[in-house]
């Protein structure tokens, strides 16, 4: 898709689903895992009552921000999204939940020009944001913009879909005669090697990676279709059970299930 088409897609979902989680994902269980991985990653470096500044780029209608505010009550969290309708729904939820999180419209490629944002933050993160830039070059530009917003000694966390793990997932599917799944037309999955090299060039240290969605995705995209006529079922009870299992265990369990999840968490330190 062209960038304007991608923008229209998210505008349509925002208009259709408004403040519902469905505005940003088809999979509620995947969102649970994203929030679990993100929260526990930050808890390695910051205490729950610590004052710190956090910026989410690509915040959608705000679910990640609200979850982090609950986990880090003293944190000053800010959300930015390219889609004005998403921002308006985030503001509506903000009021409904009695939070005080500022939400702004903004472009990941122009963060340095955004007058309402702070110069730098302790933590900057994305969740399935960079993959909405439709080629590798734009994605690297987006990463550079994110990097500029991180304080020295701060962290950049990226939860983004990777071509490598998606290909391994398709290898599993093909082994049981299921066809390969293509990324959504509005997504351009990232090249992990290019990502790591680019972050190194920006003087960021790669601290950790977590394959937090591998078990979930093997079940959702391979095992369930094997017993369900080839169809993915986002609401299948075994998918929910796998999500509960992962969320009730220490995050060190994530990488025990290989590299088969579409989403992967990368942690970088400036």
Buried (B, 14 or more C-beta within 10 A) or exposed (E): BEBEEBBBBBBEBBEEBBBEBBBBBEBBBBBBBBBBBBBBBBEEBBEEEEEBBBBBBBBBBBBBBBBBBEBBEEBBBBBBBBBEBBBBBBBBBBEEEEBEBBBBBBBBBEBEEBEEBEEBBBBBBBBBBBBBBBEBEBBBBBBBBBBBBBBEEBBBBBBBBBBBBBEBBBEBBEEEEBEEBEEBEBBBBBBBEBBBEBBEEBEBEEBBBBBBBBBBBBBBBBBBBEEEEEEBBBEBEEBBEBBEEBBEEEBEBBBEBBBBBBBBBBBBBB
